[in-house]
Amino acid sequence: MSFSISVPTSSVIAHLADDPFKVCVIEQTVKHKGRLTLVGGKVELPRQSHFACAIEEWDQEAGGLGATISGVRLWAVKTDPYSDVRPSTLGKLTHDLCPEELRSTPCIGHYGTPDHIFTASVVGTPAPKDGEAKRCFYFDVRDLQVGQDESQSRFGAQHDIVLAIYLLHLLGRPVEREDMTDFKRLRSVLPAMFEAYGHKART
């Protein structure tokens, strides 16, 4: 029988310095069924902070041509425990910081519990480095399509919801703590939120 474990992560909304609407995304090779995601990954507790994780993940996933990020700052903290749930092993989810005989124990990872989401400007040209990404490119969040169900999304880990809140932020809506607690509910009310801020959401 498997059990559940919370997996702290960091994610990076890395945008062009002169156009915050254009955000670097990566096309995954294997994870998230090859869908798009923001740069990010597991925090290696206890040695690593969320901030250090964001910097390291950027280098590993998008620093293939030496691109870096600047002006890194915490933007929001996602606490929804069901936004990204995947089967794994205890060893993988703890970076093997568990007894050796337990490393292959099946468990369910509640990724992004919590997820510290940072914003930053990109310096240089993002490119894959560690093999997890097929490609890196800039995605204009004004073209974001948010479906009624996460299975309809081009994005894994429900990063379309993160980018929807980021787009609303750019349109003038303050980020609220409740935004990051229940993505299922948020997905259902996003069209009305976009309409309130004069943006015609694509579906």
Protein Blocks (a to p, Z undefined) as FASTA:
>chain_A
ZZdddddddddddddfklmkbccddddfkggnlpacdeddddddfkbcfklmmmmmmmmm
mmmnopacehiacfbdcfbfklpccdddfklmnoopacfklmmpccdddehiacdddddd
dedjdddfkopambdcdddfklpccdfbfklpmbghhlmmmmmmmmmmmnopacdfklmm
ommlmmmmmmmmmmmnopacdZZ
